[in-house]
Amino acid sequence: MRRGFKSLLAAIGLAATAALGSASCEDAGTSDEEDVAETKNLFGEDRVADVLKGHLDKVPRSWAEFEALFGMGRKCARTDSKEVFVVEESSSRATGMQEMTDQLLPRAVVTGCNTGTGNPDDEPSYRSYSLMAALFSSPDAANAAKGDPMVLDRVEVIALDRKTGLYNFYVMTPSADPKKPGTLQRVQLRPDGKVYTYTKDPAKTKTVTKVSEDRLCNNCHVNMGPLMNEMHEPWTNWVSTHKTLPETADTLSGETASIVSEAIAYDGSHGRSSLANDLEKTMTAAIRVWNEGISTAPNTGFISENMSGDQPEGLGGLLKSVFCQTELQYASSFSVVPIELFVDPGAVAGGAFQAPPPYGTEIFPILMPIRSEMDKRIETALIKKKILKQSTVIAIRLIDDRNDIFSSKRCAVLDPVIAGLPTDSTAIDGWIRTTLRGQSATLYKVGTTKTYADTLLKDAATTDETKTARTKYLADASTAYQTDIAKLKTIKGRDELKTRSQSRKDNARKMFDRDANPMPILVDEKKGT
Amino acid sequence: MGSIGRRLVGVVFASAFIALTAVGCESVGTGDEEDVVPAGSTSPWELAGLCQENITRHAGVRQQELADGVVRWQCGDRPGVDGADRGQEYCEYHAVSNGKIISTYDQIDQTKPLYCFFSSVYLDNDPKRDTALATELSKAANLNAKIPATMVRMKGQFNSRGAATTLVSDAMAVPTDVNDQRQAACFLYGVNNPTKAASLEKACKGKNLATKTGWTKVTKLGVTIPKEGDATYEAYRDLVSCMSVGRLGNGGGDWRMSDPHITQVVVRANDECGCSYNALPTALEGFLQGTWSSKDALPPGCRRVKVAGADYQQMTICEVPKPEIGDLATSLDYSENLDGFCNERFGTNIVLTAPLRAVENPGSCTTKTGAFCSAFTKTAK
């Protein structure tokens, strides 16, 4: 039996008075393992378990062994792509923290080898996103000095759990005895918000379960889902149609050279490729399924797991994605300037606003934080699950239609919303609308913005009323937008825009103010050009 | 040679500037929903910028393309194209429900699959083929509904075999232009020396660098024409060749992905390697659809239309997964713009291939040395 929604709210209530330091529901003595959808042991129900459960003698000790056992990477049966996606970095995350170097330290994301068979109906990318591995480089790797910096004796994997719809995190490393199979560790974020590890060392008879003081994977995967910071064109730093690795890639050797050349052969020696263009679509599908659940398995996925209390954030955490932000994406100018520099696309939805082209030879911003696919997907999923109405969501966006993220005005509404959140899930949307209506006079800019918001929040508004209000709002927003994008044409205007971008970068650094974090290297904006 | 050039492009350009900030669905602003395309260049400097962007867009696959003797670009339109102007890249696409082209969520027949349908069948393909292809399209293995013959061929005047042939022919005939060469050198120098970009722009944009006075000012800023062997030579040659798209006898769309890319490769192949090309044969009914990783693959969820039981490479059907149909209901951006959805969801990952090698005159690629020609002529006829 899964924990009901009401008990979740009780848990939220306890959490709200966190100063009590009270034990979580788990520690409260239920010891009711059936309440927790996720298994509390080494394996979930996923592709890792399919291969290794009951066969711990096969736990890979290296990347090459993993590839062979799981038919991924260079052992993927596809002939056109081995699904090895590579991102160029000069920083290393080998210690879990980001450290700058002057070396080429490529990372790779390897997806599960989609030969086109074995996918469920309506999920044509399942075989790619249901099992994904990450490889990183380190200047301290054994052969790094010889141009082979990839760490190949630590395989980090996420696998989609068929029962929960969540991703299970695994790490495979060699055991102390090189003759024995590898050590398998599962890292799990539990409903009490703690990170647990389940470790099976072949030298020991039992699986060791521990609460980890380090948040491990959770440091970067804050929602324990897949990450791709630079998810859209131009996929900055990823090998894509836009870029190969730099010429210094010629100095790579050994396994690193072999692996990264699968992204694209920079010498044209083979025709296979794995470009970020394609990974974007895989990740989009992965984030959708992980949030909304597997279509053939009801009540699965991040949303349901939070609603039922099997994930620590609960409904309050989900609403944080709607009002504030929990993760970030990073957008860069290319043929167009990211529209988020000027307006929140969620607020002007339906307006067909076109992002403007960059001005001159100076291309900015690069890697500007924007609203994450994760947060947007949670919002969409809450609408699809009929927890929130679309009109409510747009009204929330209109609180600050210039900022898709880091809006103190919009985010400030979250706490009062959560404080009075009803226990009946069908009443949540009504409560939020009531809260917004009560603050309408101060939340919304007087004029067409307020009229549009008020109409959206009016329960009996007709379709025509809403359309009329939207049209007037979009007309005003369009005028403001055109004035704003004209700033690209002057140094003074660009400086103003750079200040905005810089503010986002500064806020991102504050948001992830810890050594181990998911951010890419952010370069500060340079004004006066 | 084909008779339909890309002159019609000029008609589109007339209203191009309106489009950048146009507001579409709600009919606010200009109300000009029919002309949503990016702005073309107004000077060689701007043309250099558009070309540099397009070169960068394909930089990652350059070596593969040269090795294979092909030119590739995505079917999906680039950002800035919307409304009735979608389908600028020798590839047109539509949402299809129960055999009908639809544009809004409300029009979806919820009892039937929703498809995004991609056609690269040339506008001037033999009209007699329409009925046969539409009959095939209607079969259960394809769209499984009666399909009108009008859905087979593309509609854009520029999406024709004749236009493509003219583009290639014009690219072989385009003369060199000193101003373009110097503008390209100036622009590229700015790209590689960002601190000088502003002063270079001032010295070059809108100026005639073919004059001694104009060019002298620029050379004083450090600009030179790169020579073979220089680090920037290949980039320079790519750029100046691409810029020929602005001087083609019958015009070309400089903001598109296909025209500048084809021009860039053909000009270099012809000028530097001696390669020449014949008209695209009528047997080629459209440019071939594939993915970046293979001309024989398609994105997940997509399949080739079966014609007489065999894969047809110029028509692709992508079935929208049911959970994503639900997404459309929640999206104000896509619920009234299903073509936009098809573009983003599948079109950007469907890749068109122009098989230059297939129309190359045997023995015409006589120069096989140098970085470009050695790579490009490896598999020459």
Interface residues (C-beta under 8 A of the other chain):
Chain A: T79 D80 S81 N114 G116 N119 D122 E123 P124 S125 S128 E233 P234 V239 S240 T241 H242 K243 T244 I264 A265 Y266 D267 G268 G271 R272 S273 S274 L275 N277 D278 K281 R288 V289 E292 S295 F334 S335 V336 P345 A349 G350 G351 A352 F353 Q354 A355 P356 P357 G360 T361 E362 T380 I383 K384 Q390 I394 K467 R470 T471 K472 L474 A475 S478 Y481 Q482 I485 T529
Chain B: A19 L20 T21 A22 V23 G24 C25 E26 S27 V28 G29 V36 P38 A39 G49 E53 T56 R57 H58 A59 G60 V61 Q63 Q64 L66 A67 D68 R78 P79 G80 D82 G83 F187 G190 V191 P194 A197 A198 L200 E201 T291 W292 S293 S294 D296 A297 P299 P300 G301 P321 K322 P323 E324 G326 D327 A329 T330 S331 L332 D333 E336 N337 R345 T348 N349 A375
